[in-house]
Amino acid sequence: FFDYDSAKKLNGGKQMKKLFCFKQITAGTEGKGFLKKLIETNVTRKLIPKGMSWFGCMGGLSLLAFLIQLTTGAFLLFYFNPSTKESAISSVQRVIHTVPYGWLVLRLHSAGSHIMICMVFSHMLRIFFKEIYRHPRELHWVSGSCLLILTLLMCYTGSMLSVQNIYSNSATRLLPVYLLHIAATPLAMSLFMGMHFFMIKKTGIHEPL
């Protein structure tokens, strides 16, 4: 027997379900649209100030070098074992000789730290000689100096984890150095970078960006 009221309720429930699914899809699309607009406004479609040279882009290139260090370091994180000196040396040898393209990632990570130091130094020399650290950008200089110290610390702790230094420094405990290299220093750098770029966003280099 056909029950018109039950059929009406059933169809109404289906319509409500379709409407709910449509709203979820629309909300997801709006969220993606907002994220896309945010990235385009602040990154991909951000115009470089007129007259800016490559030497003036060393701050952004330093950020790029940091991201490359994070990527290659995350790859090496899966293989490096700092529990003992023997396991550390054997894990490095495994990366070089066994892991596909492991030697390349290790070389990039090793050389990348020195390249990043050169970029940060170049950036700070430009800021110093052009006197861009003056008011209202004093905190830019302070946070940048902290980032330089942290970059040097990250490079030093990374060099302590190389095979040559593990062999020569028999008294060094690897685990504290390793934790400082992969956790404490990158986290501190990320916090200072966030503060640094937030202030640059507000005051700009010569004018608000």
C-alpha positions, 0 to 999 in steps of 0.5 A, a space after each residue: 500500500 502506498 503511504 503518501 505521508 511516509 514517502 514525503 518524509 522519506 523524500 524530505 530526508 533525502 533532500 536534507 541529506 543532499 543539502 547537507 552534503 552540498 553545504 559540506 562541499 561548498 564549505 570545503 571549496 570556500 576554505 580552499 579558496 580562502 587558503 589560495 587567496 591567502 597564499 597568492 596575496 602574501 607569497 606567489 603574487 607578492 611584488 618585489 619592491 622596485 629596484 630590489 636586486 638579487 643581493 637584496 633578496 638574501 633574506 628570502 633566499 636564506 628562508 629557502 635554504 632553511 626549508 631545504 635544510 628541513 626537507 633533507 634533514 627530515 629525510 636523514 632523520 629516518 636513518 640516523 641512529 645516535 644511540 651509540 657512536 658505532 650505530 651512528 657511524 654505521 647509519 651514516 655509511 648506510 645512507 651513503 652506500 645503501 639508501 637510494 640517492 642518500 649520498 646526494 641528500 647528505 651532501 645537500 644537507 652538509 653543504 646547505 648549512 654553509 650556504 645558508 650561513 653565507 646568505 644570512 651574513 650577506 643579508 645582515 651586511 647589506 642591512 648594516 651598511 644601508 643602515 636599514 636597522 634604524 627606527 622603526 626596524 630595530 627589532 628586525 636587527 635583533 631578531 636577525 642577529 638571533 637567527 644568525 646565532 641559531 644558524 651558526 649553532 645549527 651548523 656546528 651541531 650538525 658538524 658534530 654529527 659527521 663521521 669525522 667528528 664522531 671518530 675524533 671526539 670520542 668523549 662527546 655524547 651524541 644524543 644531546 647534540 642530536 636533539 639540539 640539532 633536530 628539535 631545539 634549534 629549528 624550533 627556536 629558528 621557526 619562532 624567530 623567523 615568524 616574528 621577523 617576517 611579521 615585523 617585515 610585513 608591518 614595516 617593510 624594507 623601505 616601505 610597507 610590503 
